[in-house]
Amino acid sequence: MIAISAQTKLYLARDATDMRKSFRGLILLTEAVLQQEPVSGHLFLFLNRRQDLMKILYWDGTGFCIWYKRLERGSFQRPPAVGGEERRGLELSTAQLSLMLEGIDLTAVRQRLRFRRFPTESTAMRGDGF
């Protein structure tokens, strides 16, 4: 699996993607549809029409990589739209990606409130997170 840092964002294209697309096609979709910079280090997710194929495009610092998964049974579930969003892309959390990959129904899942401490510049420099 791909190691995802806390600073890495995940973007899912809402529309179905032609899975014949490879690096160049997915890079163009990242720029045109998701309106993101492909070499940003973030992950860009694409699903086909039947939602049984997923490609993840990412830049690892030296080149582009594609992670590709085909389900033998079932399909991936796209997260529901929030508040009537009409954007062509959706930002996901790492938890949502994990749930999608495990086949868990995203509409039935609720996240309980938790305290999150965001690192400040001084704690980030120390590297201990406190």
C-alpha positions in Angstrom: 0.0 0.0 0.0 1.0 3.6 -0.4 2.4 5.4 2.7 0.3 8.5 3.2 1.6 11.3 5.4 -0.6 13.7 7.4 0.1 16.5 4.9 -0.9 14.4 1.8 -4.3 15.2 0.4 -6.5 12.8 -1.5 -8.7 13.9 -4.4 -11.4 11.7 -6.0 -12.7 12.5 -9.5 -16.6 12.4 -9.3 -17.1 11.4 -12.9 -16.3 8.0 -14.3 -12.9 7.7 -15.8 -11.9 5.6 -18.9 -9.5 3.1 -17.3 -7.5 2.8 -20.6 -5.9 6.1 -19.6 -2.4 5.8 -18.4 0.1 8.4 -17.0 -0.5 11.2 -19.6 -4.3 10.9 -19.6 -4.5 10.8 -15.8 -2.1 13.7 -15.5 -4.4 15.7 -17.8 -7.5 14.8 -15.8 -5.8 15.8 -12.6 -5.1 19.3 -14.1 -8.4 19.8 -16.0 -11.0 18.0 -13.8 -9.5 18.1 -10.3 -7.7 21.4 -11.0 -4.7 20.3 -9.0 -1.0 20.2 -9.7 0.0 16.5 -10.4 3.5 16.9 -9.0 2.2 18.2 -5.6 2.7 14.8 -3.9 -1.0 14.4 -3.3 -3.0 11.3 -4.4 -5.5 11.5 -7.2 -8.2 8.8 -7.4 -10.2 7.7 -10.4 -13.0 5.1 -10.7 -14.5 3.6 -13.8 -18.3 3.6 -14.6 -19.0 0.3 -12.9 -16.9 1.4 -9.9 -15.0 -1.9 -9.8 -11.7 -0.4 -10.9 -9.6 2.3 -9.1 -6.5 4.0 -10.2 -4.5 6.3 -7.9 -2.0 8.6 -9.5 0.8 10.2 -7.4 4.2 11.7 -7.7 6.8 10.1 -5.5 9.5 12.8 -5.9 11.3 11.2 -8.9 8.4 10.2 -11.1 4.7 9.4 -11.4 3.3 6.1 -10.1 -0.1 4.5 -10.6 -1.6 2.2 -8.1 -4.4 0.1 -9.7 -7.0 -2.1 -8.0 -9.6 -4.4 -9.6 -12.3 -5.9 -7.5 -13.3 -9.4 -8.3 -16.8 -8.9 -6.8 -18.6 -5.8 -5.6 -17.8 -2.2 -6.3 -16.2 0.8 -4.6 -18.6 3.3 -3.1 -18.1 7.0 -3.7 -18.5 9.2 -0.7 -21.8 11.1 -0.7 -21.9 14.8 -1.8 -21.8 17.3 1.0 -24.2 20.2 1.0 -25.1 20.1 -2.7 -21.5 20.3 -3.9 -21.2 20.6 -7.7 -17.5 20.3 -8.0 -16.0 17.8 -10.3 -13.6 16.5 -7.6 -13.9 15.6 -3.9 -11.3 15.8 -1.2 -11.2 12.6 0.9 -9.6 11.7 4.2 -7.3 8.8 4.6 -10.0 7.1 6.7 -12.5 7.5 3.8 -10.0 5.9 1.4 -9.4 3.0 3.8 -13.2 2.4 4.1 -13.6 2.5 0.4 -10.9 0.0 -0.2 -12.4 -2.3 2.5 -15.9 -2.1 1.0 -17.5 -0.4 4.0 -20.7 1.5 3.4 -19.7 5.2 3.6 -23.3 6.4 4.1 -23.8 4.3 7.2 -20.5 5.4 8.8 -20.4 8.4 11.2 -17.3 9.9 12.7 -17.6 10.9 16.3 -16.1 14.2 17.4 -12.5 14.0 18.5 -10.0 16.6 19.6 -7.2 17.2 17.1 -4.2 19.1 17.9 -2.6 20.6 14.8 1.1 21.0 15.1 2.4 24.5 15.4 5.7 25.6 13.8 7.6 25.1 17.1 6.3 21.6 17.6 6.8 20.7 14.0 10.4 21.7 14.3 10.9 19.5 17.3 9.3 16.6 15.5 7.6 15.2 18.6 4.1 16.5 17.8 3.6 18.0 21.2 
